[in-house]
């Protein structure tokens, strides 16, 4: 994989793509930012739908390759910039656990959180991808207690995803503020990349609000 091709990042502030924005900062990656104003519905306009027909961010275009879906983007970017050391290489014993936790977010954690948030009655445990909320959360919390990061002493792109996600899900009371979760959030989000991107997102959000009112 080469990092020589142009990398374009499609983003909107105050969305899930803020985590990818933070990852790009951690990686020191060169990229062109395309900020979509969701307050004016820009993500549903033909120009962006031609990039991602789902009308969702985050999305990246690297050369001729389009990558969407959070887990795929984290895997792709961390592998694209190996010098940052945020992805165990293929053959590293930590590669499997690393992929496990990146994929667990989209396959189990977020579906469980959304069901609970919408107060939807889950289907039978045997047919629900995450089984049940309590088991999903206990699995995650058990891993965090081993700490300090998901891979033990080694921080990875998976922590950038989970630090960002757990910060907003606990803030909105979608996930309980367990001690191991809050300590992990504090540990990860105290990295310089998080406040740096939060400041940039705040500027974008203010700009977009002004544009929506104009």
VEXROLO-178013 format. One record per residue (C-alpha): x, y, z; residue number from 1. Coordinates in Angstrom, 3 decimals. Last residue first. Example, Ala and Ser with C-alpha at 12.3 -4.5 7.8 and 13.67 -1.06 7.14 Angstrom:
BEGIN
{{13.670; -1.060; 7.140}; 2}
{{12.300; -4.500; 7.800}; 1}
//
This chain:
BEGIN
{{-27.429; 33.041; 5.982}; 214}
{{-28.595; 30.948; 8.937}; 213}
{{-27.185; 27.684; 7.589}; 212}
{{-23.893; 29.387; 6.707}; 211}
{{-23.568; 30.713; 10.249}; 210}
{{-24.202; 27.262; 11.690}; 209}
{{-21.634; 25.794; 9.306}; 208}
{{-18.995; 28.286; 10.377}; 207}
{{-19.675; 27.643; 14.055}; 206}
{{-19.425; 23.890; 13.514}; 205}
{{-16.207; 24.260; 11.545}; 204}
{{-14.599; 26.327; 14.299}; 203}
{{-15.737; 23.867; 16.969}; 202}
{{-14.388; 20.993; 14.885}; 201}
{{-10.974; 22.649; 14.702}; 200}
{{-10.927; 23.094; 18.477}; 199}
{{-12.016; 19.493; 19.069}; 198}
{{-9.289; 18.387; 16.653}; 197}
{{-6.552; 19.975; 18.753}; 196}
{{-8.209; 18.886; 22.008}; 195}
{{-8.077; 15.234; 20.838}; 194}
{{-4.685; 15.219; 19.122}; 193}
{{-2.843; 16.303; 22.265}; 192}
{{-3.592; 13.005; 24.079}; 191}
{{-5.881; 13.549; 27.070}; 190}
{{-8.594; 11.734; 25.114}; 189}
{{-6.952; 8.342; 25.618}; 188}
{{-6.324; 8.387; 29.355}; 187}
{{-9.525; 10.237; 30.230}; 186}
{{-11.619; 7.815; 28.187}; 185}
{{-9.833; 4.850; 29.787}; 184}
{{-10.420; 6.171; 33.302}; 183}
{{-14.073; 6.756; 32.446}; 182}
{{-14.540; 3.238; 31.118}; 181}
{{-12.756; 1.537; 34.011}; 180}
{{-14.750; 3.548; 36.535}; 179}
{{-18.108; 2.732; 34.874}; 178}
{{-19.935; 5.759; 33.519}; 177}
{{-22.847; 3.822; 32.056}; 176}
{{-23.244; 3.950; 28.264}; 175}
{{-25.986; 5.934; 26.524}; 174}
{{-25.700; 8.666; 29.142}; 173}
{{-25.084; 11.309; 26.455}; 172}
{{-21.622; 12.041; 27.874}; 171}
{{-21.007; 8.294; 28.212}; 170}
{{-21.720; 7.769; 24.502}; 169}
{{-19.673; 10.830; 23.535}; 168}
{{-16.502; 9.876; 25.393}; 167}
{{-16.913; 6.184; 24.665}; 166}
{{-16.823; 6.799; 20.939}; 165}
{{-13.765; 9.062; 20.921}; 164}
{{-11.724; 6.808; 23.189}; 163}
{{-12.955; 3.777; 21.270}; 162}
{{-11.861; 4.987; 17.842}; 161}
{{-8.532; 6.424; 19.012}; 160}
{{-7.993; 3.261; 21.039}; 159}
{{-8.463; 1.065; 17.971}; 158}
{{-5.814; 3.134; 16.181}; 157}
{{-3.310; 1.651; 18.607}; 156}
{{-1.796; 2.163; 22.051}; 155}
{{0.452; -0.614; 23.307}; 154}
{{0.611; -1.407; 27.018}; 153}
{{-2.362; -3.746; 26.903}; 152}
{{-3.875; -4.071; 23.448}; 151}
{{-7.107; -2.306; 24.405}; 150}
{{-5.134; 0.276; 26.353}; 149}
{{-4.085; 0.708; 29.998}; 148}
{{-5.492; -1.677; 30.425}; 147}
{{-6.694; -5.065; 31.780}; 146}
{{-9.790; -3.271; 33.088}; 145}
{{-10.519; -2.129; 29.545}; 144}
{{-10.886; -5.718; 28.355}; 143}
{{-13.387; -6.558; 31.076}; 142}
{{-15.311; -3.371; 30.320}; 141}
{{-15.717; -4.406; 26.677}; 140}
{{-16.970; -7.893; 27.457}; 139}
{{-19.195; -6.570; 30.253}; 138}
{{-20.717; -4.072; 27.834}; 137}
{{-21.559; -6.725; 25.235}; 136}
{{-22.914; -9.060; 27.911}; 135}
{{-25.116; -6.312; 29.332}; 134}
{{-26.411; -5.223; 25.935}; 133}
{{-27.494; -8.648; 24.725}; 132}
{{-26.297; -10.964; 21.952}; 131}
{{-24.387; -8.348; 19.923}; 130}
{{-25.436; -9.574; 16.482}; 129}
{{-29.014; -10.281; 17.652}; 128}
{{-30.409; -13.571; 16.296}; 127}
{{-29.655; -15.975; 19.162}; 126}
{{-30.409; -13.289; 21.731}; 125}
{{-33.957; -13.019; 20.433}; 124}
{{-34.783; -9.662; 18.887}; 123}
{{-34.059; -6.461; 20.740}; 122}
{{-36.931; -4.343; 22.062}; 121}
{{-36.222; -0.860; 20.867}; 120}
{{-35.767; 1.872; 23.437}; 119}
{{-34.268; 4.103; 20.742}; 118}
{{-31.156; 4.638; 22.886}; 117}
{{-31.028; 0.961; 23.850}; 116}
{{-31.200; -0.224; 20.255}; 115}
{{-28.618; 2.385; 19.236}; 114}
{{-26.216; 1.311; 21.990}; 113}
{{-26.465; -2.361; 21.064}; 112}
{{-25.959; -1.656; 17.360}; 111}
{{-22.968; 0.564; 18.261}; 110}
{{-21.198; -1.980; 20.427}; 109}
{{-21.665; -5.206; 18.477}; 108}
{{-20.697; -5.133; 14.797}; 107}
{{-19.447; -1.562; 14.520}; 106}
{{-17.293; -1.451; 17.654}; 105}
{{-16.398; -5.138; 17.586}; 104}
{{-14.666; -4.557; 14.226}; 103}
{{-11.937; -2.336; 15.675}; 102}
{{-11.696; -4.524; 18.748}; 101}
{{-11.186; -7.747; 16.821}; 100}
{{-8.792; -6.177; 14.343}; 99}
{{-6.419; -5.237; 17.177}; 98}
{{-6.884; -8.617; 18.877}; 97}
{{-5.816; -10.329; 15.609}; 96}
{{-2.852; -8.050; 14.917}; 95}
{{-1.453; -8.361; 18.452}; 94}
{{0.484; -11.544; 17.635}; 93}
{{2.304; -9.575; 14.872}; 92}
{{2.153; -11.530; 11.624}; 91}
{{0.338; -8.764; 9.770}; 90}
{{1.586; -5.530; 11.307}; 89}
{{0.250; -4.092; 14.548}; 88}
{{-1.366; -0.740; 13.715}; 87}
{{-0.745; 2.597; 15.462}; 86}
{{3.020; 2.671; 14.937}; 85}
{{3.070; 6.123; 13.324}; 84}
{{5.579; 4.810; 10.764}; 83}
{{2.890; 2.457; 9.465}; 82}
{{0.996; 5.200; 7.606}; 81}
{{-1.250; 3.311; 5.182}; 80}
{{-1.857; 0.536; 7.708}; 79}
{{-3.302; 3.035; 10.212}; 78}
{{-5.351; 4.590; 7.420}; 77}
{{-6.880; 1.375; 6.104}; 76}
{{-7.728; -0.157; 9.476}; 75}
{{-9.294; 3.057; 10.748}; 74}
{{-11.228; 3.526; 7.508}; 73}
{{-12.538; -0.045; 7.482}; 72}
{{-13.785; 0.232; 11.054}; 71}
{{-15.494; 3.548; 10.418}; 70}
{{-17.396; 2.621; 7.294}; 69}
{{-16.269; 4.145; 3.969}; 68}
{{-13.211; 3.711; 1.754}; 67}
{{-13.125; 4.947; -1.843}; 66}
{{-10.074; 3.993; -3.876}; 65}
{{-8.965; 5.845; -7.023}; 64}
{{-6.183; 7.750; -5.291}; 63}
{{-7.183; 7.622; -1.659}; 62}
{{-10.765; 8.734; -1.143}; 61}
{{-11.961; 8.862; 2.420}; 60}
{{-15.420; 8.749; 3.931}; 59}
{{-16.622; 9.649; 7.379}; 58}
{{-19.351; 10.549; 6.780}; 57}
{{-22.617; 9.450; 5.269}; 56}
{{-24.653; 10.186; 2.147}; 55}
{{-25.077; 6.468; 1.507}; 54}
{{-24.261; 7.028; -2.185}; 53}
{{-20.708; 7.956; -1.153}; 52}
{{-18.682; 9.895; -3.725}; 51}
{{-21.466; 10.636; -6.229}; 50}
{{-23.679; 11.224; -3.207}; 49}
{{-21.258; 14.003; -2.297}; 48}
{{-21.796; 16.048; -5.447}; 47}
{{-25.454; 15.038; -5.734}; 46}
{{-26.486; 16.704; -2.491}; 45}
{{-27.448; 14.668; 0.536}; 44}
{{-24.288; 15.424; 2.554}; 43}
{{-24.836; 19.125; 1.867}; 42}
{{-28.037; 19.074; 3.894}; 41}
{{-27.713; 22.691; 5.069}; 40}
{{-27.010; 21.778; 8.696}; 39}
{{-24.992; 18.828; 7.395}; 38}
{{-22.319; 21.188; 6.119}; 37}
{{-19.711; 18.922; 4.555}; 36}
{{-16.033; 19.565; 5.259}; 35}
{{-13.704; 18.305; 2.531}; 34}
{{-10.260; 18.121; 4.112}; 33}
{{-7.299; 17.380; 1.848}; 32}
{{-4.778; 15.016; 3.383}; 31}
{{-1.221; 14.670; 4.675}; 30}
{{-1.051; 12.191; 7.570}; 29}
{{0.581; 12.974; 10.894}; 28}
{{-0.853; 9.676; 12.085}; 27}
{{-2.266; 11.115; 15.288}; 26}
{{-3.849; 14.017; 13.388}; 25}
{{-5.372; 11.585; 10.894}; 24}
{{-6.705; 9.588; 13.841}; 23}
{{-8.338; 12.689; 15.283}; 22}
{{-10.180; 13.396; 12.025}; 21}
{{-11.176; 9.712; 12.011}; 20}
{{-12.677; 10.172; 15.476}; 19}
{{-14.448; 13.335; 14.346}; 18}
{{-16.090; 11.192; 11.652}; 17}
{{-18.678; 10.008; 14.153}; 16}
{{-20.341; 13.410; 13.993}; 15}
{{-19.951; 16.779; 15.699}; 14}
{{-18.165; 18.299; 12.704}; 13}
{{-18.682; 16.935; 9.183}; 12}
{{-16.005; 15.090; 7.286}; 11}
{{-14.908; 13.900; 3.868}; 10}
{{-11.164; 13.164; 3.861}; 9}
{{-9.186; 13.259; 0.625}; 8}
{{-5.864; 11.434; 0.284}; 7}
{{-3.720; 12.037; -2.801}; 6}
{{-1.557; 9.094; -3.769}; 5}
{{1.925; 8.683; -2.280}; 4}
{{0.755; 6.756; 0.814}; 3}
{{1.358; 3.433; -0.886}; 2}
{{0.000; 0.000; 0.000}; 1}
//
